[in-house]
Each structure stands twice: as structure tokens, then as C-alpha cells.
Amino acid sequence: MLSYSGVNERSKVQTEAQASTPLVAASAPRTPTFKDAGQAFSDAINAGRLTDVGHQGICPDVQACRYAACYMYMGTWDGRDTFKHILTRRYIP
């Protein structure tokens, strides 16, 4: 059984160990930035990531669909605009 002074000694050792450990700044959580969605879609179409040539109704091939109207702009992460398909919820590379 520990005496009251033993508890204080244990706390003192832990405090000294914590004081000798250098603090490392935690990295901030990643958060997206947002720009005008119309501009983001235009940039993606011009870069060939999406197309403005579409189809009527539901996507005939949802896995291969790149029609801009089938995507949602999800923000810009690390300088890259991200888009998610409205049916599959998959992001385009």
C-alpha cells in the first residue's frame, strides 16, 4: 500500500518525465477551401476531368460517367478541386 508521500513521489517523477519530453505541435486538421462552384466545374471541364457533353436521365454507366451535371463540388483540398458523383458517391481522381 502506498503512503501519502509515495503518491507524491510518483506524481513528482511523472511530472519531471513530462517536463523533459519536448512538446510537438499538433498538426491542424485538414479542411477544404471553397471557391465559386461554377468556376470549379469550368476548371475541371477544361482540364478534362469532367465533360459538359451529357445524357438525359439516369447515367447509363455510372462507373464511367464524367458528365459534370452528375457531380457535386465538394471543395478544394490541398489545391485540388474535388467532385463526388451524385449516385455512387465516388470521388473522381
MODELLER restraints for C-alpha pairs under 7 A, 6 or more apart:
rsr = mdl.restraints
at = mdl.atoms
rsr.add(forms.Gaussian(group=physical.xy_distance, feature=features.Distance(at['CA:32:A'], at['CA:75:A']), mean=5.53, stdev=0.5))
rsr.add(forms.Gaussian(group=physical.xy_distance, feature=features.Distance(at['CA:32:A'], at['CA:76:A']), mean=5.24, stdev=0.5))
rsr.add(forms.Gaussian(group=physical.xy_distance, feature=features.Distance(at['CA:32:A'], at['CA:77:A']), mean=4.86, stdev=0.5))
rsr.add(forms.Gaussian(group=physical.xy_distance, feature=features.Distance(at['CA:33:A'], at['CA:75:A']), mean=5.79, stdev=0.5))
rsr.add(forms.Gaussian(group=physical.xy_distance, feature=features.Distance(at['CA:33:A'], at['CA:76:A']), mean=5.14, stdev=0.5))
rsr.add(forms.Gaussian(group=physical.xy_distance, feature=features.Distance(at['CA:33:A'], at['CA:77:A']), mean=6.68, stdev=0.5))
rsr.add(forms.Gaussian(group=physical.xy_distance, feature=features.Distance(at['CA:34:A'], at['CA:75:A']), mean=4.95, stdev=0.5))
rsr.add(forms.Gaussian(group=physical.xy_distance, feature=features.Distance(at['CA:34:A'], at['CA:76:A']), mean=5.86, stdev=0.5))
rsr.add(forms.Gaussian(group=physical.xy_distance, feature=features.Distance(at['CA:37:A'], at['CA:73:A']), mean=6.30, stdev=0.5))
rsr.add(forms.Gaussian(group=physical.xy_distance, feature=features.Distance(at['CA:40:A'], at['CA:81:A']), mean=6.53, stdev=0.5))
rsr.add(forms.Gaussian(group=physical.xy_distance, feature=features.Distance(at['CA:44:A'], at['CA:50:A']), mean=5.53, stdev=0.5))
rsr.add(forms.Gaussian(group=physical.xy_distance, feature=features.Distance(at['CA:45:A'], at['CA:51:A']), mean=5.24, stdev=0.5))
rsr.add(forms.Gaussian(group=physical.xy_distance, feature=features.Distance(at['CA:45:A'], at['CA:52:A']), mean=6.80, stdev=0.5))
rsr.add(forms.Gaussian(group=physical.xy_distance, feature=features.Distance(at['CA:50:A'], at['CA:66:A']), mean=4.93, stdev=0.5))
rsr.add(forms.Gaussian(group=physical.xy_distance, feature=features.Distance(at['CA:50:A'], at['CA:67:A']), mean=5.91, stdev=0.5))
rsr.add(forms.Gaussian(group=physical.xy_distance, feature=features.Distance(at['CA:50:A'], at['CA:68:A']), mean=5.50, stdev=0.5))
rsr.add(forms.Gaussian(group=physical.xy_distance, feature=features.Distance(at['CA:51:A'], at['CA:66:A']), mean=5.80, stdev=0.5))
rsr.add(forms.Gaussian(group=physical.xy_distance, feature=features.Distance(at['CA:51:A'], at['CA:67:A']), mean=4.99, stdev=0.5))
rsr.add(forms.Gaussian(group=physical.xy_distance, feature=features.Distance(at['CA:51:A'], at['CA:68:A']), mean=5.67, stdev=0.5))
rsr.add(forms.Gaussian(group=physical.xy_distance, feature=features.Distance(at['CA:52:A'], at['CA:67:A']), mean=5.88, stdev=0.5))
rsr.add(forms.Gaussian(group=physical.xy_distance, feature=features.Distance(at['CA:52:A'], at['CA:68:A']), mean=5.81, stdev=0.5))
rsr.add(forms.Gaussian(group=physical.xy_distance, feature=features.Distance(at['CA:53:A'], at['CA:67:A']), mean=6.40, stdev=0.5))
rsr.add(forms.Gaussian(group=physical.xy_distance, feature=features.Distance(at['CA:54:A'], at['CA:67:A']), mean=5.29, stdev=0.5))
rsr.add(forms.Gaussian(group=physical.xy_distance, feature=features.Distance(at['CA:59:A'], at['CA:65:A']), mean=6.71, stdev=0.5))
rsr.add(forms.Gaussian(group=physical.xy_distance, feature=features.Distance(at['CA:70:A'], at['CA:85:A']), mean=5.76, stdev=0.5))
rsr.add(forms.Gaussian(group=physical.xy_distance, feature=features.Distance(at['CA:70:A'], at['CA:86:A']), mean=5.68, stdev=0.5))
rsr.add(forms.Gaussian(group=physical.xy_distance, feature=features.Distance(at['CA:71:A'], at['CA:83:A']), mean=5.88, stdev=0.5))
rsr.add(forms.Gaussian(group=physical.xy_distance, feature=features.Distance(at['CA:71:A'], at['CA:84:A']), mean=5.27, stdev=0.5))
rsr.add(forms.Gaussian(group=physical.xy_distance, feature=features.Distance(at['CA:71:A'], at['CA:85:A']), mean=4.39, stdev=0.5))
rsr.add(forms.Gaussian(group=physical.xy_distance, feature=features.Distance(at['CA:71:A'], at['CA:86:A']), mean=5.45, stdev=0.5))
rsr.add(forms.Gaussian(group=physical.xy_distance, feature=features.Distance(at['CA:72:A'], at['CA:83:A']), mean=5.34, stdev=0.5))
rsr.add(forms.Gaussian(group=physical.xy_distance, feature=features.Distance(at['CA:72:A'], at['CA:84:A']), mean=5.20, stdev=0.5))
rsr.add(forms.Gaussian(group=physical.xy_distance, feature=features.Distance(at['CA:72:A'], at['CA:85:A']), mean=6.38, stdev=0.5))
rsr.add(forms.Gaussian(group=physical.xy_distance, feature=features.Distance(at['CA:72:A'], at['CA:86:A']), mean=6.49, stdev=0.5))
rsr.add(forms.Gaussian(group=physical.xy_distance, feature=features.Distance(at['CA:73:A'], at['CA:82:A']), mean=6.10, stdev=0.5))
rsr.add(forms.Gaussian(group=physical.xy_distance, feature=features.Distance(at['CA:73:A'], at['CA:83:A']), mean=4.63, stdev=0.5))
rsr.add(forms.Gaussian(group=physical.xy_distance, feature=features.Distance(at['CA:73:A'], at['CA:84:A']), mean=6.68, stdev=0.5))
rsr.add(forms.Gaussian(group=physical.xy_distance, feature=features.Distance(at['CA:74:A'], at['CA:82:A']), mean=5.38, stdev=0.5))
rsr.add(forms.Gaussian(group=physical.xy_distance, feature=features.Distance(at['CA:74:A'], at['CA:83:A']), mean=5.45, stdev=0.5))
rsr.add(forms.Gaussian(group=physical.xy_distance, feature=features.Distance(at['CA:74:A'], at['CA:84:A']), mean=6.76, stdev=0.5))
rsr.add(forms.Gaussian(group=physical.xy_distance, feature=features.Distance(at['CA:75:A'], at['CA:81:A']), mean=5.91, stdev=0.5))
rsr.add(forms.Gaussian(group=physical.xy_distance, feature=features.Distance(at['CA:75:A'], at['CA:82:A']), mean=5.77, stdev=0.5))
rsr.add(forms.Gaussian(group=physical.xy_distance, feature=features.Distance(at['CA:76:A'], at['CA:82:A']), mean=5.88, stdev=0.5))
rsr.add(forms.Gaussian(group=physical.xy_distance, feature=features.Distance(at['CA:82:A'], at['CA:91:A']), mean=6.94, stdev=0.5))
rsr.add(forms.Gaussian(group=physical.xy_distance, feature=features.Distance(at['CA:83:A'], at['CA:91:A']), mean=5.59, stdev=0.5))
rsr.add(forms.Gaussian(group=physical.xy_distance, feature=features.Distance(at['CA:83:A'], at['CA:92:A']), mean=6.08, stdev=0.5))
rsr.add(forms.Gaussian(group=physical.xy_distance, feature=features.Distance(at['CA:84:A'], at['CA:90:A']), mean=5.38, stdev=0.5))
rsr.add(forms.Gaussian(group=physical.xy_distance, feature=features.Distance(at['CA:84:A'], at['CA:91:A']), mean=4.34, stdev=0.5))
rsr.add(forms.Gaussian(group=physical.xy_distance, feature=features.Distance(at['CA:84:A'], at['CA:92:A']), mean=6.54, stdev=0.5))
rsr.add(forms.Gaussian(group=physical.xy_distance, feature=features.Distance(at['CA:85:A'], at['CA:91:A']), mean=6.38, stdev=0.5))
